[in-house]
């Protein structure tokens, strides 16, 4: 998955990272405003000779922050989204396909180690296993990458952006508090507007993430089943 440079794999990392980078800049502006309230904006102090270099430095910074954000999302949000995806597919044929494919994984794995004289203990998977890796020898890698790019990269973009938004809103609120301390009504109005917009955007991104995960799981089951069916059809009968 990491062998090919692609637009989807970069955008799902760099854009949420850019949101997080903007949040850090807002915090820096807020701290500057607290320490030196009469000197204007911190970014306004950047020399014209350094603007290009500063802007260019934001690109690798956004990538680095995007990687950390991706890790955070996987540790805290991914399992919940997978649960919602599994719930959406629970009463469909795709859930039955996953059960059958998982049974084949368990039987083949158990049979392999039994032949070695080291049988696996009779335990179930703690969570739905990642079937694409077990069936990778049967699945065309180009097709799997196409499916990954079509749905899973965009799932990661949605969930990473939602996580970045959760960190961005307090940073924006902090800066507004620093700059609008003498205008309480304006501050409250802007905060309420910011919260309303961010909540709506967060829910939209989360819903999109669930839908992308559901689509990915559905099409992954079809891809694996189709690859196995094609492999059986292409087996030459014994002479």
C-alpha positions as CSV (number, residue, x, y, z in Angstrom):
1,X,0.0,0.0,0.0
2,X,2.9,2.4,0.7
3,X,4.8,1.5,-2.5
4,X,2.8,3.8,-4.8
5,X,2.8,7.6,-4.6
6,X,-0.8,8.7,-5.2
7,X,-3.0,11.8,-4.8
8,X,-5.4,10.0,-2.4
9,X,-2.7,8.9,0.0
10,X,-1.2,12.4,0.2
11,X,-4.4,14.4,0.4
12,X,-5.8,12.3,3.3
13,X,-2.7,13.1,5.3
14,X,-1.7,16.7,4.3
15,X,-5.0,18.4,4.4
16,X,-6.0,17.3,7.9
17,X,-2.4,18.1,8.9
18,X,-2.9,21.6,7.5
19,X,-6.0,22.1,9.6
20,X,-3.9,21.1,12.7
21,X,-1.0,23.3,11.6
22,X,-3.5,26.2,11.4
23,X,-4.7,25.4,14.9
24,X,-1.1,25.7,16.2
25,X,-0.7,29.0,14.4
26,X,-3.9,30.2,16.1
27,X,-2.6,29.2,19.5
28,X,0.7,31.0,18.8
29,X,-1.2,34.1,17.8
30,X,-3.3,33.9,20.9
31,X,-0.2,33.5,23.2
32,X,1.4,36.4,21.3
33,X,-1.7,38.5,21.9
34,X,-1.6,37.7,25.6
35,X,2.0,38.6,26.0
36,X,2.1,41.6,23.7
37,X,-1.4,42.9,23.2
38,X,-0.4,46.2,21.6
39,X,2.0,44.8,18.9
40,X,-0.6,43.4,16.4
41,X,-0.5,39.9,14.9
42,X,2.5,37.6,15.2
43,X,2.3,36.5,11.5
44,X,2.4,40.2,10.5
45,X,6.0,40.3,12.0
46,X,7.3,37.9,9.4
47,X,9.6,39.6,7.0
48,X,8.7,39.6,3.3
49,X,12.0,37.8,2.6
50,X,10.9,34.9,4.8
51,X,7.3,34.5,3.7
52,X,8.1,32.1,0.9
53,X,10.3,29.9,3.1
54,X,7.7,30.0,5.9
55,X,4.9,28.9,3.6
56,X,7.1,26.2,2.1
57,X,7.9,24.9,5.6
58,X,4.2,24.5,6.3
59,X,4.0,21.6,3.7
60,X,6.3,19.1,5.5
61,X,4.9,20.3,8.8
62,X,1.4,19.5,7.6
63,X,2.5,16.1,6.5
64,X,4.2,15.3,9.9
65,X,1.1,16.5,11.8
66,X,-1.1,14.5,9.4
67,X,0.8,11.3,10.3
68,X,0.4,12.0,14.0
69,X,-3.3,12.9,13.5
70,X,-3.8,9.6,11.6
71,X,-2.3,7.7,14.5
72,X,-4.5,9.6,17.0
73,X,-7.6,8.8,14.9
74,X,-6.8,5.2,14.6
75,X,-6.2,4.9,18.4
76,X,-9.4,6.7,19.4
77,X,-12.0,6.8,16.6
78,X,-11.4,4.0,14.1
79,X,-12.8,1.2,16.3
80,X,-16.1,3.2,16.7
81,X,-16.4,3.8,13.0
82,X,-15.8,0.1,12.3
83,X,-18.5,-0.8,14.8
84,X,-21.0,1.5,13.1
85,X,-20.0,0.1,9.7
86,X,-20.5,-3.5,11.0
87,X,-23.9,-2.5,12.4
88,X,-24.9,-1.0,9.0
89,X,-24.0,-4.3,7.3
90,X,-25.2,-6.7,9.9
91,X,-28.4,-7.8,8.2
92,X,-27.0,-7.8,4.6
93,X,-25.4,-10.5,2.4
94,X,-22.0,-8.7,2.8
95,X,-21.9,-9.6,6.5
96,X,-22.6,-13.2,5.6
97,X,-19.8,-13.1,3.0
98,X,-17.4,-11.8,5.7
99,X,-18.4,-14.6,8.1
100,X,-17.8,-17.3,5.4
101,X,-14.4,-15.7,4.3
102,X,-13.4,-15.5,8.0
103,X,-14.3,-19.2,8.5
104,X,-12.0,-20.1,5.5
105,X,-9.2,-18.0,7.1
106,X,-9.6,-19.8,10.4
107,X,-9.9,-23.3,8.8
108,X,-6.9,-22.8,6.5
109,X,-4.7,-21.2,9.3
110,X,-5.7,-23.9,11.7
111,X,-5.0,-26.7,9.2
112,X,-1.6,-25.3,8.3
113,X,-0.3,-25.2,11.9
114,X,-2.0,-28.6,12.7
115,X,0.2,-30.2,9.9
116,X,3.2,-28.7,11.6
117,X,2.2,-30.4,14.9
118,X,1.5,-27.0,16.5
119,X,-2.3,-26.6,16.4
120,X,-3.7,-23.2,17.1
121,X,-5.9,-22.9,20.3
122,X,-9.6,-22.8,19.7
123,X,-10.2,-19.1,20.1
124,X,-12.0,-16.6,18.0
125,X,-10.8,-13.3,16.5
126,X,-11.1,-10.4,19.0
127,X,-12.4,-8.2,16.2
128,X,-13.1,-8.7,12.4
129,X,-9.8,-9.7,10.9
130,X,-8.2,-7.8,8.0
131,X,-9.2,-10.2,5.3
132,X,-7.5,-8.4,2.4
133,X,-4.1,-9.4,3.6
134,X,-5.0,-13.1,4.0
135,X,-6.5,-13.2,0.5
136,X,-3.9,-11.0,-1.1
137,X,-2.4,-13.9,-3.1
138,X,-5.8,-14.4,-4.8
139,X,-6.6,-10.7,-5.3
140,X,-5.1,-8.6,-8.0
141,X,-3.0,-5.8,-6.3
142,X,-4.1,-3.2,-8.8
143,X,-7.7,-3.9,-8.1
144,X,-7.2,-3.8,-4.4
145,X,-5.3,-0.5,-4.7
146,X,-8.1,0.9,-6.8
147,X,-10.6,-0.1,-4.1
148,X,-8.3,1.4,-1.4
149,X,-8.0,4.7,-3.2
150,X,-11.7,4.9,-4.0
151,X,-13.0,4.4,-0.5
152,X,-10.5,3.8,2.3
153,X,-8.2,6.8,1.6
154,X,-11.2,9.0,1.6
155,X,-12.5,7.4,4.8
156,X,-9.1,8.3,6.4
157,X,-9.4,11.8,5.0
158,X,-12.9,12.3,6.5
159,X,-12.0,10.9,10.0
160,X,-8.7,12.7,10.2
161,X,-10.3,16.0,9.2
162,X,-13.0,15.4,11.8
163,X,-10.3,14.9,14.5
164,X,-8.4,17.9,13.3
165,X,-11.5,20.0,13.6
166,X,-12.0,19.0,17.2
167,X,-8.5,20.4,17.9
168,X,-8.9,23.5,15.7
169,X,-12.1,24.8,17.3
170,X,-10.6,25.4,20.8
171,X,-7.6,27.1,19.2
172,X,-9.8,29.4,17.3
173,X,-11.9,30.1,20.4
174,X,-8.8,30.9,22.3
175,X,-7.6,33.4,19.7
176,X,-11.1,35.1,19.6
177,X,-11.0,35.3,23.4
178,X,-7.7,37.1,23.3
179,X,-8.6,39.5,20.6
180,X,-12.2,40.3,21.7
181,X,-11.8,40.6,25.5
182,X,-13.4,44.1,25.4
183,X,-16.4,43.0,23.2
184,X,-18.2,40.2,25.1
185,X,-21.3,40.2,23.0
186,X,-19.3,39.9,19.7
187,X,-17.1,37.2,21.3
188,X,-20.1,35.1,22.4
189,X,-21.8,35.6,19.0
190,X,-18.7,34.5,17.0
191,X,-18.1,31.5,19.4
192,X,-21.7,30.3,19.0
193,X,-21.4,30.6,15.2
194,X,-18.1,28.8,15.2
195,X,-19.5,26.0,17.3
196,X,-22.6,25.6,15.2
197,X,-20.5,25.5,11.9
198,X,-17.9,23.1,13.4
199,X,-20.6,20.7,14.8
200,X,-22.3,20.6,11.5
201,X,-19.0,20.0,9.6
202,X,-17.9,17.4,12.2
203,X,-21.2,15.4,11.8
204,X,-21.0,15.6,8.0
205,X,-17.4,14.3,8.0
206,X,-18.2,11.5,10.5
207,X,-21.2,10.4,8.4
208,X,-19.1,10.5,5.3
209,X,-16.4,8.4,7.0
210,X,-19.0,5.8,8.0
211,X,-20.4,5.7,4.5
212,X,-16.9,5.3,3.0
213,X,-16.1,2.5,5.4
214,X,-19.4,0.7,4.6
215,X,-18.7,1.0,0.9
216,X,-15.2,-0.2,1.3
217,X,-16.3,-3.3,3.3
218,X,-19.1,-4.1,0.8
219,X,-16.8,-3.9,-2.2
220,X,-13.9,-5.7,-0.5
221,X,-16.2,-8.7,0.1
222,X,-17.2,-8.6,-3.6
223,X,-13.6,-8.3,-4.7
224,X,-12.4,-11.2,-2.7
225,X,-15.3,-13.4,-3.6
226,X,-14.9,-12.5,-7.3
227,X,-11.2,-13.2,-7.2
228,X,-11.8,-16.6,-5.6
229,X,-14.5,-17.4,-8.1
230,X,-12.3,-16.4,-11.0
231,X,-9.4,-18.5,-9.7
232,X,-11.7,-21.6,-9.5
233,X,-12.9,-21.1,-13.0
234,X,-9.4,-20.7,-14.3
235,X,-8.2,-24.0,-12.8
236,X,-7.4,-26.4,-15.5
237,X,-9.2,-29.8,-15.2
238,X,-7.0,-32.8,-14.8
239,X,-6.1,-34.6,-18.1
